Amino acid sequence: MAGLYLHIPFCKSRCVYCGFYSTTLHPMRSRYVDALCREMELRAASGNSLTPYANISTIYLGGGTPSQLNERELKKIFDSIYNIYKVEKDAEITIECNPDDISAEYAALLSRLPVNRVSMGAQTFSDERLRFLHRRHTAIQVDQAVGMLREAGFKNISIDLMFGFPGETIDDWRRDIDHALLLDVEHISAYSLMYEEGTPLYALKDQGISEDLSLAMYHLLIDRLTSAGYEHYEISNFAKMLPSVSDSLPPMPHSFRSRHNSSYWQGTPYIGIGAAAHSYDIDTRHWNVSDVRKYIQLIESGKLPTDETEILSVSEKYDDMVTTALRTREGINLEAVSRMFGPDYYNFILKNAQPHLSSHLLAMTDDQHLKLTRDGLFVSDSIMSDLMYV
């Protein structure tokens, strides 16, 4: 199995916090879509290391703003996907959308496509904070978009939230969480506002909230969402839980976890198509050029747009496992560490985990999984660094 990611870099305008590759060069959109489809053909014919992973279990259209694409462009992309790859019948197929792009007509269009999951960047329900982020939508448009998607038949909707705005209070954040809960969506991702170098927001980094307030907001998030029935399955991600219809005893819970993002954390191979997209096949990682014009030119000349390829060493594979698996509710499977990397790495991780086990930032489960505790979640970067080999 493998995941398929397609990067749609077009935006009407840039948000102040965004560090992903995007562009406002909309006149190139049609040629870009043609190039996306051609890249899939070229990669399928290249015989590279990703070719064996022909069965696609998840598809994700991310950006940028994929909801800037029209019906013809979206149909062309999906026709190419299904002509080139073997897509599993129960594949999770996600498209990222801006709330203000969703109309009743656009929601109906998405329902006619193979899409079965929609992810929207709500960010906040304060129009003032939305203007600060340079977001195009208003708070009411999030509510309206969810309603129109429900009317179109979508039963798996995710929204993104942000906290830690300059001047934001704990009560402001509580109101955002409560508003999100009223929408009753299946999945919520929530992130502390990051002041990434190279973004317009970086100049305002000194105006950010205190670490203590950020921690209080994170704990409030966990408490409110888990008490409302959401599973906290990854550091920043929460999914609704539903009772299983299975006859198994005891019944296994069904969750609206993002299967595509979970595949990243589980080390599943994925194919990245489009400008700046990354691919991974367990042994190598490669990424495409981060320039729409150059990407199109390379594809139109019959060349793959790979910018660089990295062959992963054993230590790098181990470090990848640490930084992905530890983010999840299940944590790091120590039996898998021993089996995949040998006794040296197994002994290394046990030794380096000991101080964090003693300080109750890590916990060891009965089935030999090393996982973050509630207190460890907020300092996860530091713990991961201690457990990494390189």
CORJOKA-V556033 format. One line per field, one symbol per residue. phi: phi as a letter, one per 30 degrees, with the letter a starting at -180 (. if undefined). psi: psi as a letter, one per 20 degrees, with the letter a starting at -180 (. if undefined). burial: I if it has 16 or more other ideal C-beta (glycine too) atoms within 10 Angstrom, else O. A space follows every 10 residues. Layout:
BEGIN
phi=???
psi=???
burial=???
END
This chain:
BEGIN
phi=.bcbcbccdd bdacddcdcd daacddecdd dddededdde ddddddiddd eddddccbbb cbahbedddc dddddddddd eddccccedc edbcbdbded ddcedddded ddcdebbbcb ddiaccdddd dediddccdd ddeddddddd ddjdcbbbbc bbbjdeidcd dedddddddd dddhddbbcb bdeccddjce dedcddcddd dddddddddd edddddddjc ddcaecbbbd cbddddddbd dddcbceddd dddddcideb cccjeidcbb bicbbbbddc aeddeddddd cicddddabc dddeddddde dddcdddced icdddddddd bjdddddddd dddeedddci cbbcddcicc bddeddedcd eddeedcddc
psi=qrqppppnip qhrpqhipjq prqjmhijgg hggghghhgg gghhihkaii ghmhopiqpo orbanhjiqa gggghgghgg ghhhqopqhk qpoqppqphi iorhghghgh hiripjpppq nggqkohghg hhikqhrrgh hgggggghhg hijpjnpqqq qqrkqpiqrh hghhhgghgg hhhlripppp qpppmppiqh hhijhijrrq hghgghhghg ggggghhjjq pniqgjqpqq qqqqjqjqpq ppqpqkqohg hhhgijkpqq ppprpjqqqp kghrpqqrql ogghgggggh jjqqkphqpp pprghhgghg ggighiirhh bpohhhgggh irhghghghg gihghhghjk hqqprhklpo qqrghhgikh ghgghhiqh.
burial=OIIIIIIIII IOOOIIIIOO IIIOOOOIIO IIIIIIIIII OIIIOOOIII OOIOOIIIII IIIIIIIIIO OOIIOIIIOI IOOIIOIOOO IIIIIIIIII IIOOOIIOII OOOOIIIIII IIIIIIOOII OIIOIIIIIO IIIIIIOIIO OIOIOIIIII IIIIIOOIOO OIIOOIIOII IOIOIIIIII OIIOIOOOIO IOOIOOOIIO OOIIOOIIOO IOOIIOOOOI IIIIIIIIII IOOOOOOOOO OOOOIIIIII IIIIIOIIII IIIIIIIOII IOOOIIIIII IIOOIIOIIO OOOOIOIOOO OIOOOOIIII IIIIIIIIOI IIIIOOIIOO IOOOIIOIII OIIOOIOOOO IIIOOOOOII IIOOOIIIOO OOIIOOIIIO
END
